[in-house]
Amino acid sequence: MNTDDTLKYWTACMKAADLTEKTIRERLIFIRQLARDVDSLETVTRRDLIQWTAEQNWSNSTRVHRRSGLHTFFAWMQDEGLRLDNPAYRLPRVATRKREPNPFTVDEINQLLQSGIYRKTRVMVALHYYLGLRVSEIAAVNGDDINWEARTIKTIGKGRKEATLPVPAALWPLFHQMPRTGYWFPNRTKNKLHAAGQGHIMGNSVSGLIGEAIKRIGLKHRPHDLRASLATEMHEAGVSDFIVQRSMRHSNMDTTTKYLLLRPEGIRHGFDLLPELNMPERSGRRRALPLAA
């Protein structure tokens, strides 16, 4: 079986497992890159994979993800009898580096909104911040998914999880400026999902538009940091951690804490709430009398 046949069969297996189109597409791009750089997927060795991964200019989180992806793919090849071994078994474990949350301040978001960006980009920023939508979810916003009476919006997140979110009062006037039916951000050119003019833009287009605007005003942020702003500002406003987690649509609190920046002022406020102790000025112990000569 040649590489094309292998990847076609792998694609069929992933579809049979009901993986999302995005997951399948990203996995194929990655393995095709590997196939171009090595002699053969059937004969590549553990040493080859180590050398190949070492040469890639990946971020730490991507490196962790790719290591897992290699193991998954070659385990599949082994299960299907396309290889006798799994060369990705026990690849060097990636030392994970925790990235500190880097939320925008409210002043920075206002600076971004007032920097001359177009209305649609302003709406993207607002959806990112007020609702915590991911870029792929923003790209697919459709007026038909909004309940204009209940003031809610339906979205499909990671793992095809559907969620209905209440629209906050500050965001609602912007909704009335956008189409009541159809995609808010239609694609003018063909992309991986839709023919030209027949769908919506991709998430990377949303990320690119906001990212360029951020760069122009010199802020040290990624678009995704707007989600961290949602979590951080809600937490600092005294919203319960459970509601913050549900607002971010995370399965567990550990993921939510990766977005929460505990600012020094908040920590100091927590310290200041501790019950005050009665601190004596002196020990109250008598000094020992000197020994007689």
N, C-alpha and C positions, 0 to 999 in steps of 0.2 A: 504494500500500500504506500503510495507516494504521499508527500506532505499535504497536497491539496485534498486528497481523498481522506487522509487522517483528520484534517481539520473540518471537513464537511461532516464526517461521522461524529466528531466531537460536538459540533454545533447541534446536530440532531439529538444527541444525548442530553445536552444542556436544555434544549427546548422541551424534551420529554420530561425533564426534571422541573419544568415550569420556571426556569430562571428568567429574570427580566431581560428585555432586549438590550438595555444598557449594560448589564453585567456580561451578557454574551459578547456584545461588541467589544467591550474593554478587554476581556480575556483573549479574544481572537487577535486584537491588535498587538497585545503583549507577546503572545506565542509566535505570531508571524514575525515579529522583530527578532525573536530568538532564532527562528528557523532560517532567517536570512543571514544570521551571523555565525552559525555553526554548520558543520558538514551535513548533519542529518539528525532529526529528532529521534530516530531509531538507534543511533550509535553514540550520541553525545554522552560524555562521562561526567561523573561528579566533579572531577577536576576542571573540566571544560566549563561547567556551570559556575563554579566558584570564580574562575578567571573572568568569565563573561559578566557576572553580576558585579564583580569588583570594578570593572571598567565603566559601569553605567553611572551617569551623573544624576542619581536619584536623591530625593530627600529621605530623611530617616524613616518617616512614616511610609513612604512609597516602598522603600527597601524591605520593611517588615511585611508589607502587603504582597510584594512580588515573591518573596521567599515562600510564603504560603501558597501563592498561585502556582509556582513551579512544582511544589509537592503535589498539589491537587491534580495538575495536568498529567504528570508522569505516573501518579498512582492510578489514574484512569487508564493510561496506556498499558500499564501492567495488568490491571484487571481485565482489560479487553484482549489480552494476549498479544499486544503489539510490541511489547518489550518483556524481557524476562526479569528485569530489575527496575528499580526506581532510583535514578541517579540523583534525584533531589532529596533522597532520604538523608537526614542528618546533615543538611547544609549548615555552615556556621551560623549560629544564632545571632541575630542582629541585636546589638545593644540599643535598647529604646531610649530615646531622649525626650523627656517630658517637655512639651512646649507650654510656656506660661500663657494663660489667656491674655489677649490683647484687644479688649473692647474699645470701640470709639467712645469718647466722651460725648455728651449731648452737644456741647459746643462744637466739637469736630463734625458731628453729623449736620448741624446747622450750617457750618462752613461749607460742607460738601454740597448741600442743597442750594446754597446761595452762590455757588461758583460758576453759574452760567450753564449748567447742564439742562438738557431739554426735558420737557414734561414727562415723557415716558421713562426717562432715566430716573427722574425724581420719584416717580411711582415705584420703580424697581427698588430704589433705596428704602422707601417707606414700607414696602411689603417685606423686605428683608428685616427691617428693624421692628416694626410694630407687630408682625405676625410670625417672625422667625422663619419665613419660607426659605427653602434652599433655592439655589439659582435654577435648578431644573424645574422646580415647582413654580417659580416666578415665570419662567419662559412659557409654561403651559396654562397660565391663568386664562379662564374663559368666562365671559359674562354670563353664560348659561349655567355656570356652577355657583352662582351667587343667589342666595335667597334674599330678595330685596325687601321682603316683609320682616323676616326674622333677623336680618343683618348678619348673615353667616356666609362663609365660603367653603366649598368642598375642594380638597386637594388630595393628590395621591403622592405619598412620600416614598421613602426607602422600603424595599420589599413589597411594593404595591399596596402599602397600608393606606387605606382611605381615612381621611380625617375631615371633620366639619369644625371649622374654627369660627368663633364669634369675632366680628370685626370691631375693633375699638372705636370709640366716638371720634377720636382725633383723626382717624384714617378714613372714616365714612364719607366725608365730603369729596375726597379724591376719587372714590369709587363712582360717584355721580358724574365725574368728568370723563369716565372711560365707557367703552361700548357695553350695552346691556346684553348683547348677544355676540358670539364669536370670540376668537382669540384677541387678547389685548395686545399681544406682540407677534403679529403674523410674520411669516418668513417671506421675504421678497425673492430670495434665491433658493435653489434646491439645497437641502441638507440631508443628513443621514436618515431622517425620519419622514420627511415630506417633500413632495415636488414643490417647485416654486409657487408661492401664493396659495398653497393648499393646506397649510398647517401653521405651526408656530416656530419661532426661533429656538435654537438650542441653548442649554444652560451656559455653555462656554461663551456665548454671545452676551448674555446678561453679565457674566463675570467680567468679560472684556470691557464692556461699556462702563461699568461701575469702577473697575480697576484703573482704567485710563483717567477717569475723572479724579480718582484718589491721587494718582501720580501727579497730575497737573498742579494740584495744590500742595504737594509735598508732604502728605501724611504717610506715616509708616504703618500702613494697615493693608490687610487683604479684604476683599468684599465680604468674605465669610465672617469677619470679625463683627459685622453688624448683628449676627446671631448672638455673639458673645455679649454685645451691648444689651440685647433684650434680657438675657439671663441675669446679667450683673445689675442692671437698673431695677428689675423686678425684685431681686434679692435685697438690694439696698433700700427699696421702698417698704420692706417688711412683708412682702408676699411670702407665703409659706413655701418651703422647698418643694413640697409635693406639687403645688400648682405650677411652680417654675418648671419642674420636670415635665409635667403634662403639657405645658405651653411649648416646650422645646420638642415634644413628641419623642422623648428618649425612653427606652425600655427600662433603664435602671439609672439610679442617681449617680453612679460612678461616672457615667458619660456626661451628665449635666455639670458635674463639678469641674470638668475640663474646660468649660466655657465661663465659669464664674471667677471673676477677679475679686479677691478680697482686698479692698483698698485699705491703706493704713488707718484712714479715718474710721472706717467701719470696725476694724480690730480694736482701735483705741476706745471707740464707743462701747464695745463689748466689755473691755477691761473696766471702763468706768461704771458699768452696771453691777460689778461685783459688790457684795455687801462690804461695807467699810469695817475694818478691824479696829479695835481699841489698842492703839500702839502706845505703850508707856514711854515716858521720857527717860526713865531710869530703870535699871534692872530691879531695884528694891532689895537687893542683897546687901547685907552688911559687910563692910570690909573687915578682913581679918586683922585683929589687933597685933601690933608688933610684939615679938617675944621680949621678955625682960632680960636686961643684960646680966 
